[in-house]
Amino acid sequence: MTDAPTQNVIAFQGEPGAYSHQACRSYRPQMEALPCRTFEDVIEAVRSGRAELAMLPVENSTYGRVADIHHLLPESGLHIIDEGFVRVRISLMGVPGTRLADVTDAMSHPVLLGQCRGFMRRHGIRGIVGADTAGSAMEIARRGEKSLAALAAPLAAEIYGLEELAADIEDRHNNTTRFLIMSRQPDFSRRPNSEGDGTMMTTFVFRVRNIPAALYKAMGGFATNGVNMTKLESYMVDGVFTATQFYADIEGHPEDPHVARALEELDYFTSSLNVLGVYPADPLRALQAAAGD
């Protein structure tokens, strides 16, 4: 039996100043952010009561889904209560007094180094692989060398006392990471307002029964009932090729009649169905969809 959760604390993976920390600042600014070493540690912090909420990245617009997170969510015992989209803004930062011309090497996570190739090439800066983004900023602050800089979120410069030498240096300025905010308790109470504004999202995982065309039949209920499925991904479970689980996001609330009918039809063709959360769609979701049209 876990204790009552520590109120006003949200756990994230990484060092202070990481992009997950930035997500906490953006979507739960009133809460204390608790850094954790791994995604498993983030989940355990909420399950054990050390934190009230978890902030977990699930996908990136450039690099796809975050490795291993889809395996962790169904077994976590936590529930999605919100989503958030954070633009990946990359800054070059160095110790106070450093000029851009002083920098010969920049440290960061390999993914971030790959997102700033154009800037690095133009300024003749070599990349050095670091464990993570905020950890690289912390290391640069510790070394105190003007020839060394870090690539990280602007928040990292604030936390480690570094100066931003260049901002928004990423090659792709639409690079965005989607985060899920998770709690020990689900919240199915929220619905669109009286004017019908505000889309609800439902996320679930399922496995289809071992019958011919099971996935095709399972998906048919969403089409015939007019339910928009915004994401469907498959991944293996238990390390075998024959055990496939599907992760899906749909628009709507399970109590909406057309969604209820679609889920009922899905349930008939599945061997397991687990709703991970019901939550309001982030307003940035609609803006991104409009930009993609």
Solvent accessible surface area in square Angstrom, and as a share of the most:
residue,aa,sasa,rsa
1,M,240,1.07
2,T,56,0.33
3,D,108,0.56
4,A,88,0.68
5,P,37,0.24
6,T,64,0.37
7,Q,119,0.53
8,N,73,0.37
9,V,13,0.07
10,I,0,0.00
11,A,0,0.00
12,F,1,0.00
13,Q,54,0.24
14,G,13,0.12
15,E,61,0.27
16,P,42,0.26
17,G,0,0.00
18,A,11,0.09
19,Y,29,0.11
20,S,10,0.07
21,H,18,0.08
22,Q,51,0.22
23,A,0,0.00
24,C,2,0.01
25,R,104,0.38
26,S,61,0.39
27,Y,55,0.21
28,R,45,0.16
29,P,96,0.60
30,Q,117,0.52
31,M,22,0.10
32,E,112,0.50
33,A,26,0.20
34,L,35,0.17
35,P,58,0.36
36,C,13,0.08
37,R,191,0.70
38,T,35,0.20
39,F,35,0.15
40,E,96,0.43
41,D,51,0.27
42,V,0,0.00
43,I,9,0.05
44,E,89,0.40
45,A,1,0.01
46,V,0,0.00
47,R,107,0.39
48,S,40,0.26
49,G,6,0.06
50,R,135,0.49
51,A,0,0.00
52,E,50,0.22
53,L,11,0.05
54,A,0,0.00
55,M,0,0.00
56,L,0,0.00
57,P,14,0.09
58,V,2,0.01
59,E,33,0.15
60,N,24,0.12
61,S,77,0.50
62,T,43,0.25
63,Y,115,0.44
64,G,36,0.35
65,R,95,0.35
66,V,36,0.21
67,A,76,0.59
68,D,95,0.49
69,I,0,0.00
70,H,6,0.03
71,H,81,0.36
72,L,35,0.17
73,L,1,0.01
74,P,22,0.14
75,E,135,0.61
76,S,2,0.01
77,G,53,0.51
78,L,5,0.03
79,H,49,0.22
80,I,0,0.00
81,I,23,0.12
82,D,26,0.13
83,E,6,0.03
84,G,1,0.01
85,F,21,0.09
86,V,11,0.06
87,R,65,0.24
88,V,8,0.05
89,R,106,0.39
90,I,0,0.00
91,S,0,0.00
92,L,0,0.00
93,M,0,0.00
94,G,0,0.00
95,V,15,0.09
96,P,82,0.51
97,G,46,0.44
98,T,8,0.05
99,R,160,0.58
100,L,53,0.26
101,A,89,0.69
102,D,39,0.20
103,V,8,0.04
104,T,60,0.35
105,D,17,0.09
106,A,0,0.00
107,M,15,0.07
108,S,0,0.00
109,H,66,0.29
110,P,68,0.43
111,V,60,0.34
112,L,9,0.04
113,L,25,0.12
114,G,15,0.14
115,Q,16,0.07
116,C,0,0.00
117,R,156,0.57
118,G,9,0.09
119,F,13,0.05
120,M,15,0.07
121,R,177,0.64
122,R,172,0.63
123,H,83,0.37
124,G,58,0.55
125,I,11,0.06
126,R,153,0.56
127,G,45,0.43
128,I,56,0.29
129,V,103,0.59
130,G,11,0.11
131,A,96,0.74
132,D,42,0.22
133,T,15,0.08
134,A,0,0.00
135,G,16,0.15
136,S,1,0.01
137,A,0,0.00
138,M,81,0.36
139,E,41,0.18
140,I,0,0.00
141,A,36,0.28
142,R,171,0.62
143,R,99,0.36
144,G,44,0.42
145,E,82,0.37
146,K,100,0.42
147,S,43,0.28
148,L,13,0.07
149,A,0,0.00
150,A,0,0.00
151,L,0,0.00
152,A,0,0.00
153,A,1,0.00
154,P,48,0.30
155,L,7,0.03
156,A,0,0.00
157,A,6,0.05
158,E,116,0.52
159,I,61,0.31
160,Y,42,0.16
161,G,47,0.45
162,L,15,0.08
163,E,75,0.34
164,E,85,0.38
165,L,35,0.17
166,A,21,0.16
167,A,64,0.50
168,D,57,0.30
169,I,15,0.08
170,E,4,0.02
171,D,71,0.37
172,R,146,0.53
173,H,103,0.46
174,N,110,0.57
175,N,3,0.01
176,T,10,0.06
177,T,17,0.10
178,R,7,0.03
179,F,3,0.01
180,L,0,0.00
181,I,1,0.00
182,M,0,0.00
183,S,16,0.10
184,R,54,0.20
185,Q,126,0.56
186,P,63,0.40
187,D,45,0.23
188,F,81,0.34
189,S,90,0.58
190,R,69,0.25
191,R,101,0.37
192,P,56,0.35
193,N,81,0.42
194,S,112,0.73
195,E,132,0.59
196,G,55,0.53
197,D,88,0.45
198,G,52,0.50
199,T,61,0.36
200,M,8,0.04
201,M,0,0.00
202,T,0,0.00
203,T,0,0.00
204,F,0,0.00
205,V,4,0.02
206,F,1,0.00
207,R,77,0.28
208,V,40,0.23
209,R,90,0.33
210,N,161,0.83
211,I,60,0.30
212,P,114,0.72
213,A,59,0.46
214,A,6,0.05
215,L,58,0.29
216,Y,176,0.67
217,K,86,0.36
218,A,0,0.00
219,M,38,0.17
220,G,25,0.24
221,G,0,0.00
222,F,6,0.03
223,A,82,0.63
224,T,114,0.66
225,N,28,0.14
226,G,61,0.59
227,V,12,0.07
228,N,78,0.40
229,M,47,0.21
230,T,55,0.32
231,K,47,0.20
232,L,70,0.35
233,E,39,0.18
234,S,56,0.36
235,Y,12,0.05
236,M,88,0.39
237,V,13,0.07
238,D,121,0.62
239,G,75,0.72
240,V,68,0.39
241,F,176,0.73
242,T,132,0.77
243,A,21,0.16
244,T,46,0.27
245,Q,16,0.07
246,F,20,0.08
247,Y,1,0.00
248,A,0,0.00
249,D,1,0.01
250,I,0,0.00
251,E,56,0.25
252,G,10,0.10
253,H,0,0.00
254,P,24,0.15
255,E,114,0.51
256,D,26,0.13
257,P,96,0.60
258,H,62,0.28
259,V,0,0.00
260,A,41,0.32
261,R,124,0.45
262,A,0,0.00
263,L,19,0.10
264,E,127,0.57
265,E,68,0.30
266,L,0,0.00
267,D,81,0.42
268,Y,145,0.55
269,F,28,0.12
270,T,12,0.07
271,S,81,0.52
272,S,55,0.35
273,L,53,0.27
274,N,65,0.33
275,V,43,0.25
276,L,5,0.02
277,G,1,0.01
278,V,0,0.00
279,Y,0,0.00
280,P,45,0.28
281,A,20,0.16
282,D,11,0.06
283,P,105,0.66
284,L,72,0.36
285,R,43,0.16
286,A,70,0.54
287,L,115,0.57
288,Q,79,0.35
289,A,61,0.48
290,A,65,0.51
291,A,88,0.68
292,G,68,0.65
293,D,158,0.82
